[in-house]
């Protein structure tokens, strides 16, 4: 899954995805209009009361009390009006709420509340029953049979059946949907051929509704991580009748019918997404939150200020520059979570100057001082990265590193200068390149540091191009204007393939445009291998090849850092970044 900061998985946006709907402007990005209007109404209310019924001295007292109450109401989250409300920072505006057409963490976290797949993941990435109450697996590992919970319904009260999952799965792999994430189904029988257009009929996908409560999945190869993978948004059901009635607008408030613990009440672009408890959810009795409000706050500093002002209960992140001080001063509110994540620079391998020039790519990668970035610039919550698969997540897999990782930084720079010259560049012919990144302050700090390293070591002239997250993702996918770009990925499931599959030829998330038949063959062979050790060995060979081709420049791995009020209990993101507001309890405060 992709992330709006330079620390999470960055995927793409379909040009046809459900866009942010129009809505009533309830809150500005800085939150001021909502607060000022709220205070104004409170004061007017008190003035009206005082003017009609009270003598002048008491008018002043009531008016003063009204102002105080107005400010208090701005900062209190949970029990105003008898509702329990959870307010969450959520980085960037979601590109879509259509499970088939979104691929970012911030969209996924909203979808985790709106929809529910066959399984969910616990805080340790272990699969638990979701819409399915149980499942069985055939002896050869190729057939999974799921039994849905009895009495499941959509939020409009209509029955939810196995056929709804069949429709939704077929929709993702249908080329007409243009899902960049369709490759996640490639273990299913016929999925790859359908996505590539070799099979024209999506109904031939390896999934069937045996009866209203029984769903059967047929695989072309054993897939040990399938259960965890099924928690991903691409495997969440959408209601056929609503998709067909509203088209891309089916995700807008009033149109969206979902099956999760919450329903979509409001979506005000660049302001907030409001979810309300779904009374039709199978486990509604154990959902203790009445509303969840997601705020798209791209600036970690702004998010921190709003948290301190009492406008948020949970932040998406913390500013890198303040992480160390917050760790020391915020007490139990400062929280960390191991994350299955890699941040890296991607090179556009389809166009000059990086197409067919691995020496140039390697030279730029070698001059990045990862220890300095992690230990001095980012500090808390990051470690230097020399490979794409993080060192956490899959105990059977040994994360690989570039061959020069053991060299000192001075030795790397010396070798990089040689490679740079052999690539055709030098003092008389310096490389000029654009580095694209998000508007996040933290991302910009990292980019400035890397540009300085390139300039000092090699004389590279780097222009930083900042873009709104959705535009950056679109440009990465299109591969038309990108040269070097900031990218990151949070694993969808605890297996190395969630990272390596990104770089297979034709993958919708292959933003560099990497294409190496040997790499593809290793990934395919690993997919057919039952022996765990042999499978890991093949995947490790594939990662080594990717790194030696210098298709990307790994930079660092993050530990997720965020703030949560002490009254917020049971909020625990798992390493793959999934969160479920239904599990949260807010204590009286």
C-alpha positions in Angstrom: 0.0 0.0 0.0 1.3 3.4 -0.8 1.8 6.3 1.6 1.5 10.0 1.4 4.7 10.5 3.4 8.1 9.3 2.4 7.6 6.4 4.6 4.8 4.3 3.4 4.0 2.3 0.4 3.3 4.5 -2.6 1.1 3.1 -5.2 -1.1 4.7 -7.9 -4.3 6.4 -8.7 -6.5 5.3 -11.6 -7.6 8.2 -13.8 -11.1 6.7 -13.6 -11.2 6.2 -9.8 -14.0 7.6 -7.7 -13.0 11.1 -7.0 -13.6 13.1 -3.9 -17.3 14.1 -4.0 -18.7 17.5 -3.5 -19.8 18.2 0.0 -20.6 20.9 2.5 -17.5 22.7 3.7 -17.6 22.0 7.4 -14.0 22.5 8.2 -11.0 24.2 6.6 -7.6 22.5 6.4 -6.4 24.5 9.4 -9.7 23.8 11.2 -10.4 27.5 11.9 -13.7 28.1 10.1 -15.4 25.3 11.9 -14.0 26.4 15.3 -14.8 30.1 14.8 -18.3 29.3 13.6 -18.9 27.0 16.5 -17.7 29.6 19.0 -19.8 32.3 17.3 -22.9 30.2 17.5 -22.3 29.5 21.1 -21.9 33.2 21.9 -24.9 34.2 19.9 -26.9 31.5 21.7 -25.9 32.8 25.1 -26.5 36.5 24.1 -30.0 35.6 23.0 -30.7 33.8 26.2 -29.2 36.6 28.3 -31.0 39.4 26.4 -34.4 37.9 26.9 -34.4 36.6 30.4 -31.5 37.9 32.5 -30.5 41.2 34.2 -27.4 42.9 33.0 -24.9 41.5 35.6 -26.0 38.0 35.0 -25.9 38.6 31.2 -22.2 39.2 31.5 -21.6 36.2 33.6 -23.5 33.9 31.2 -21.8 35.4 28.2 -18.4 34.8 29.8 -19.4 31.2 30.6 -20.6 30.8 27.0 -17.2 31.7 25.7 -15.5 29.3 28.0 -17.9 26.5 27.1 -17.4 27.2 23.4 -13.6 26.7 23.7 -14.0 23.7 25.9 -16.4 22.1 23.3 -13.8 22.6 20.6 -11.3 20.6 22.4 -13.4 17.7 23.7 -13.9 14.8 21.4 -15.9 12.0 22.6 -19.0 12.5 24.5 -20.4 15.8 23.2 -24.1 15.3 22.3 -24.0 11.7 23.7 -21.9 10.4 20.8 -18.6 8.7 21.1 -16.4 10.3 18.4 -12.9 9.2 17.3 -11.0 11.9 15.5 -8.0 10.6 13.4 -5.3 12.3 11.4 -5.0 10.6 8.1 -2.3 12.3 6.0 -3.4 13.0 2.5 -6.9 13.2 0.9 -7.9 9.6 -0.1 -7.6 9.2 -3.9 -10.7 7.0 -3.9 -12.8 4.9 -1.5 -13.4 2.3 -4.2 -11.5 -0.8 -3.0 -10.6 -1.8 -6.5 -9.2 1.6 -7.4 -7.3 2.9 -4.3 -3.9 1.8 -3.2 -2.7 4.1 -0.5 -2.5 3.6 3.2 -4.6 6.6 4.0 -7.4 5.4 1.7 -7.0 1.9 3.1 -7.5 3.0 6.7 -10.9 4.4 5.9 -11.8 1.3 3.9 -10.8 -0.9 6.9 -13.7 0.8 8.7 -16.2 0.9 5.8 -15.8 -2.6 4.4 -14.8 -6.1 5.7 -13.3 -8.9 3.8 -13.3 -12.6 4.5 -10.6 -12.1 7.1 -9.0 -9.3 9.1 -5.5 -9.1 10.6 -4.7 -8.8 14.3 -2.0 -6.5 15.6 0.7 -9.1 14.8 -0.6 -9.6 11.2 -2.3 -12.9 12.0 -5.5 -13.6 10.1 -8.7 -13.7 12.1 -12.3 -14.4 10.9 -14.0 -11.4 9.3 -17.0 -11.8 7.1 -16.1 -15.5 7.0 -16.6 -17.4 10.3 -14.4 -20.3 9.2 -12.4 -21.8 6.3 -10.8 -25.0 5.1 -7.8 -25.6 2.9 -7.3 -28.6 0.6 -4.3 -30.9 1.1 -2.6 -29.6 -1.9 -3.1 -26.0 -0.8 -4.9 -25.1 -4.0 -8.5 -24.8 -2.8 -9.8 -22.6 0.0 -13.4 -22.8 1.1 -14.9 -20.1 3.2 -18.1 -20.2 5.2 -19.7 -16.8 5.6 -21.3 -15.7 8.9 -25.0 -16.4 9.1 -27.2 -13.4 8.5 -24.6 -11.0 7.0 -26.1 -7.9 5.4 -25.2 -4.7 3.6 -25.6 -1.4 5.4 -28.9 -1.0 3.6 -30.2 -4.2 5.1 -30.1 -6.4 2.0 -28.4 -9.8 2.3 -24.7 -10.1 1.7 -23.8 -13.5 0.1 -20.9 -15.3 -1.4 -22.0 -14.1 -4.9 -21.1 -10.5 -3.7 -17.5 -11.6 -3.2 -17.4 -13.3 -6.5 -18.6 -10.1 -8.3 -16.1 -7.9 -6.4 -13.1 -10.2 -7.1 -14.0 -10.4 -10.8 -14.4 -6.6 -10.9 -10.8 -6.0 -9.7 -9.2 -8.3 -12.4 -11.5 -7.0 -15.2 -9.3 -4.8 -17.4 -12.3 -2.4 -17.7 -11.8 -1.5 -14.0 -8.1 -0.6 -14.7 -7.0 -1.5 -11.2 -3.3 -1.0 -10.8 -3.5 -3.6 -8.0 -5.0 -6.4 -10.0 -1.7 -8.4 -9.8 -2.6 -9.2 -6.2 -5.0 -11.8 -7.5 -2.3 -13.6 -9.7 -2.3 -16.7 -7.5 -5.9 -17.3 -8.5 -6.6 -19.5 -11.4 -6.8 -17.5 -14.7 -6.3 -14.1 -12.9 -3.1 -13.1 -14.8 -4.6 -14.1 -18.1 -7.7 -12.1 -17.5 -5.8 -9.0 -16.5 -3.5 -9.3 -19.5 -6.5 -9.7 -21.8 -5.7 -13.3 -22.9 -8.9 -14.5 -21.3 -11.8 -12.1 -22.1 -14.3 -13.5 -19.7 -13.7 -12.4 -16.0 -16.2 -15.1 -14.9 -13.4 -17.6 -15.5 -11.5 -16.3 -12.4 -10.8 -19.0 -9.9 -13.6 -18.1 -7.5 -17.1 -19.5 -7.1 -20.2 -19.2 -4.9 -21.1 -22.7 -4.0 -24.1 -21.5 -2.1 -25.1 -18.2 -0.5 -22.8 -18.8 2.5 -19.9 -20.7 0.8 -17.2 -19.1 -1.2 -14.5 -21.3 -2.9 -11.2 -20.0 -4.2 -9.1 -22.0 -6.7 -5.4 -21.3 -6.9 -2.9 -22.1 -9.7 -0.2 -22.4 -7.1 0.1 -22.9 -3.3 0.1 -19.4 -1.7 1.1 -19.7 2.0 0.3 -16.0 2.6 -3.2 -16.1 1.1 -5.2 -15.8 4.3 -3.3 -12.7 5.4 -3.5 -11.3 1.8 -7.3 -11.6 1.9 -7.5 -8.8 4.5 -6.4 -6.3 1.8 -8.9 -3.8 0.5 -8.8 -5.4 -3.0 -10.7 -8.4 -1.5 -13.4 -6.4 0.2 -16.9 -6.7 -1.3 -18.8 -3.9 -3.1 -22.5 -4.1 -3.9 -23.1 -4.7 -7.6 -26.4 -2.9 -7.8 -24.9 0.3 -6.5 -21.8 0.2 -8.7 -24.0 -0.3 -11.7 -26.4 2.4 -10.7 -24.0 5.1 -9.8 -20.8 4.2 -11.7 -17.7 5.9 -10.3 -20.0 7.9 -8.0 -21.0 4.8 -6.0 -18.5 5.8 -3.3 -20.1 9.1 -2.5 -22.2 9.7 0.6 -25.7 8.6 0.1 -24.7 6.2 -2.7 -22.2 4.0 -0.9 -23.5 0.8 0.6 -20.9 -1.2 2.6 -20.6 -4.1 5.0 -18.1 -2.9 7.6 -18.5 -1.6 11.1 -19.1 2.0 9.8 -21.0 3.7 7.0 -20.0 6.8 5.0 -21.9 9.9 6.3 -19.8 12.8 4.9 -16.9 13.4 2.5 -15.8 17.0 2.3 -12.8 17.2 0.1 -9.6 18.4 1.7 -11.5 18.7 5.0 -12.7 15.5 6.5 -14.4 12.1 6.0 -17.0 11.2 8.5 -18.1 7.6 9.2 -21.1 6.6 11.4 -21.6 3.3 13.2 -23.3 0.7 11.0 -26.2 -0.8 12.9 -26.4 -3.6 10.3 -22.8 -4.8 11.0 -22.8 -8.4 12.3 -20.8 -7.4 15.4 -22.4 -3.9 16.0 -23.0 -4.7 19.6 -19.3 -4.7 20.3 -18.5 -1.5 18.4 -18.2 1.3 20.9 -17.5 4.2 18.6 -20.5 6.2 17.2 -18.5 8.2 14.7 -15.0 8.3 13.2 -13.7 11.5 11.6 -10.7 11.2 9.3 -8.8 14.5 8.7 -6.5 14.7 5.6 -3.6 16.7 7.1 -0.5 16.5 4.9 1.7 18.5 7.2 3.0 16.6 10.3 3.6 19.9 12.0 0.0 21.1 11.4 -1.2 17.7 12.6 0.8 18.0 15.8 -0.6 21.4 16.5 -4.1 20.3 16.0 -3.5 17.3 18.3 -2.2 19.6 21.0 -5.2 21.9 20.5 -7.5 19.0 21.3 -8.8 18.6 17.7 -7.4 15.1 17.2 -7.4 11.9 19.3 -4.9 10.1 17.1 -2.2 11.4 14.7 -1.1 9.7 11.5 2.5 10.4 12.3 4.8 12.8 14.2 7.2 15.4 12.7 10.7 13.8 12.4 12.3 16.9 13.9 10.2 16.6 17.1 10.1 12.9 17.4 12.9 12.6 20.0 11.6 15.4 22.2 8.0 13.9 22.0 9.4 10.5 22.9 10.8 12.0 26.1 7.9 14.4 27.0 4.7 12.9 25.7 4.7 9.9 28.0 2.1 7.2 27.1 0.7 9.4 24.3 3.8 8.7 22.2 3.4 5.4 20.6 5.5 3.3 18.2 4.7 0.3 16.0 6.9 -2.0 14.1 6.2 -1.5 10.4 6.7 -3.8 7.4 7.9 -0.8 5.3 10.6 0.3 2.9 11.3 3.8 1.6 13.4 4.3 -1.5 14.1 6.4 -4.6 12.8 5.1 -7.9 14.5 5.7 -11.2 12.4 6.0 -14.4 14.0 3.2 -16.4 11.9 3.8 -19.5 13.5 7.2 -20.4 16.9 8.9 -20.4 19.1 9.5 -18.5 18.4 6.2 -16.5 17.2 3.9 -19.2 20.0 1.4 -20.0 22.4 3.2 -17.6 22.8 1.1 -14.4 26.2 2.6 -13.6 24.6 6.1 -13.3 21.8 4.7 -11.1 24.3 2.9 -8.9 26.5 5.9 -8.6 23.6 8.0 -7.3 22.5 5.2 -4.9 26.0 4.8 -3.5 26.5 8.5 -2.6 23.4 8.5 -0.4 24.6 8.5 3.2 21.8 6.4 4.7 23.3 6.4 8.2 23.3 10.2 8.3 19.7 10.3 7.0 18.5 7.7 9.6 20.6 8.7 12.6 20.9 12.5 12.3 18.1 13.7 10.1 15.2 11.3 10.8 16.5 10.1 14.1 13.7 8.3 16.0 12.0 5.5 14.1 14.2 4.8 11.1 17.0 2.5 10.2 19.3 2.6 7.1 18.0 0.4 4.3 20.1 -1.4 1.7 17.4 -3.7 0.3 13.7 -3.5 -0.6 12.4 -6.2 1.7 12.4 -5.0 5.3 14.2 -7.0 8.0 10.8 -7.6 9.7 7.7 -9.4 8.7 8.7 -12.8 7.3 10.8 -14.9 9.6 11.6 -17.4 6.8 13.2 -14.8 4.6 16.7 -13.2 5.0 16.6 -9.7 3.8 19.2 -8.9 1.1 21.6 -6.0 0.9 23.4 -4.3 -2.0 26.9 -5.8 -2.5 28.6 -2.5 -1.5 26.7 -2.1 1.8 29.8 -3.1 3.9 31.9 -0.3 2.4 32.5 2.9 4.3 30.8 6.0 3.0 34.1 7.3 1.8 34.8 4.1 -0.1 31.3 4.2 -1.6 31.8 7.8 -2.8 35.1 6.9 -4.4 33.6 4.0 -6.3 30.6 6.1 -7.3 32.8 8.7 -8.9 34.3 6.0 -11.1 30.8 4.7 -12.1 29.6 8.3 -12.7 32.5 8.9 -15.1 31.9 5.6 -16.9 28.3 6.5 -17.3 29.3 9.5 -19.3 29.2 12.3 -16.7 31.7 14.5 -14.9 32.7 18.0 -14.0 32.5 19.1 -17.7 29.2 17.3 -18.2 27.3 17.1 -14.9 24.0 15.3 -14.6 20.9 17.6 -14.2 18.0 15.7 -12.8 14.6 16.2 -11.3 13.6 14.6 -8.0 9.9 14.5 -7.4 8.4 14.2 -3.9 5.3 15.0 -1.9 4.7 18.4 -0.2 5.4 16.9 3.2 8.1 18.9 5.1 9.8 15.7 6.2 10.0 14.4 2.7 11.5 17.7 1.5 14.1 17.7 4.3 15.2 14.2 3.1 15.2 15.2 -0.5 17.3 18.3 0.2 19.8 16.2 2.1 20.1 13.7 -0.8 20.4 16.4 -3.4 23.3 18.0 -1.4 25.0 14.6 -1.2 24.8 14.2 -4.9 26.1 17.7 -5.5 29.0 17.3 -3.1 30.1 13.9 -4.2 29.4 14.0 -8.0 28.5 17.6 -8.9 24.9 16.5 -9.8 22.5 19.4 -10.2 19.1 18.4 -8.7 15.8 20.2 -9.1 13.2 19.3 -6.4 9.7 19.1 -7.8 7.0 18.9 -5.0 3.6 17.7 -5.9 0.4 16.9 -4.1 0.4 13.2 -3.3 -2.3 12.2 -5.8 -0.5 14.0 -8.6 2.9 12.4 -7.7 1.4 9.0 -7.7 -0.3 9.5 -11.0 3.0 10.8 -12.5 4.9 7.8 -11.2 2.4 5.4 -12.8 2.5 7.3 -16.1 6.3 7.3 -16.4 6.2 10.3 -18.7 7.6 13.2 -16.6 9.4 11.4 -13.8 13.2 11.0 -13.6 13.9 10.2 -9.9 11.0 10.1 -7.5 10.4 9.4 -3.8 8.5 6.2 -3.2 7.7 3.9 -0.3 5.7 0.8 0.4 4.1 -0.8 3.4 3.6 -4.6 2.9 0.1 -5.8 2.2 0.8 -9.1 4.0 3.8 -10.6 5.9 5.7 -12.1 3.0 8.6 -10.9 0.8 6.5 -11.1 -2.3 4.5 -8.1 -1.3 7.6 -6.1 -2.1 9.2 -8.1 -4.9 6.0 -8.5 -6.9 5.9 -4.8 -7.4 8.8 -5.0 -9.8 7.6 -7.8 -12.1 7.1 -6.8 -15.7 3.7 -5.4 -16.2 2.8 -4.9 -12.5 0.5 -1.9 -12.1 2.7 -0.7 -9.2 6.0 -1.0 -11.1 6.7 2.7 -11.2 10.3 2.5 -12.3 9.3 0.4 -15.3 11.8 -2.4 -14.3 11.7 -5.3 -16.7 14.1 -8.2 -16.3 13.0 -11.7 -17.6 15.4 -13.4 -15.1 13.8 -11.5 -12.2 10.3 -12.5 -13.4 11.4 -16.1 -13.8 12.7 -16.3 -10.2 9.5 -14.8 -8.9 7.4 -17.2 -11.0 9.5 -20.2 -9.9 9.2 -19.2 -6.2 5.5 -19.1 -6.7 5.4 -22.8 -7.7 7.8 -23.9 -5.0 6.3 -25.7 -2.0 9.6 -26.1 0.0 9.8 -23.1 2.3 13.6 -22.9 2.3 13.9 -23.2 -1.5 11.2 -20.6 -2.0 13.0 -18.2 0.2 16.2 -18.8 -1.6 14.6 -18.0 -5.0 13.1 -14.8 -3.7 16.4 -13.8 -2.2 18.0 -14.3 -5.6 15.4 -12.1 -7.1 15.9 -9.3 -4.6 19.7 -9.5 -5.1 19.2 -9.1 -8.9 16.8 -6.1 -8.4 19.4 -4.4 -6.2 22.4 -5.1 -8.5 20.4 -3.7 -11.4 20.0 -0.6 -9.3 16.4 -0.2 -10.4 15.8 1.6 -7.1 17.9 3.2 -4.3 16.7 1.9 -0.9 17.0 4.6 1.7 15.5 3.7 5.1 12.9 1.6 6.9 10.5 3.3 9.4 9.0 2.4 12.7 5.5 3.9 12.7 5.4 6.8 15.3 2.2 8.5 16.3 0.4 10.2 19.2 -2.8 9.0 20.8 -4.7 10.5 23.7 -4.5 8.5 26.9 -8.2 7.9 26.9 -7.9 6.1 23.5 -7.6 2.4 24.1 -7.0 -0.7 21.8 -5.8 1.3 18.8 -3.0 -0.9 17.5 -1.9 -0.6 13.9 -0.4 -3.9 12.7 3.0 -4.1 10.8 1.1 -4.0 7.5 -0.6 -0.7 8.5 -4.1 -1.9 8.9 -6.2 -0.3 11.6 -9.8 -1.0 12.8 -11.6 1.7 14.6 -14.2 -0.9 15.6 -11.7 -2.2 18.2 -11.1 1.2 19.8 -12.6 2.2 23.1 -12.7 5.8 24.3 -12.8 6.2 28.0 -14.8 9.1 29.6 -12.5 12.1 30.0 
